[in-house]
């Protein structure tokens, strides 16, 4: 997304992974963005309920509904030194992938 010109400064994490402080900190470092843990981790069900609430006319918009129900519990901010290391490792990964892609394609028939 960033390569396409999008500014990503925060990511909302939901589900089982959002229960782990360590995983949320790793995500913040990898994505070099704030990771937001919500008070409720029920993303899909919560989203469906909010759409229904707006559809029933209980709220004038999804934004108004979200303001009432999407509540931040805590934020994990990136640690710059780790973010720089992950970025350097990602560049190495991209080089490795480019050089091994054809080998992996040739090995695919042996995985079936």
Secondary structure, DSSP 4 states (H G I P E B T S, - for coil): -GGGT----EEEE-SGGGG-HHHHHHHHHHHTSEEEEES---HHHHHHHHHHHHHTTSSSSHHHHHHHH--EEEEE---HHHHHHHHHHHHHHHHHHHHHHHHHHHHGGGG-
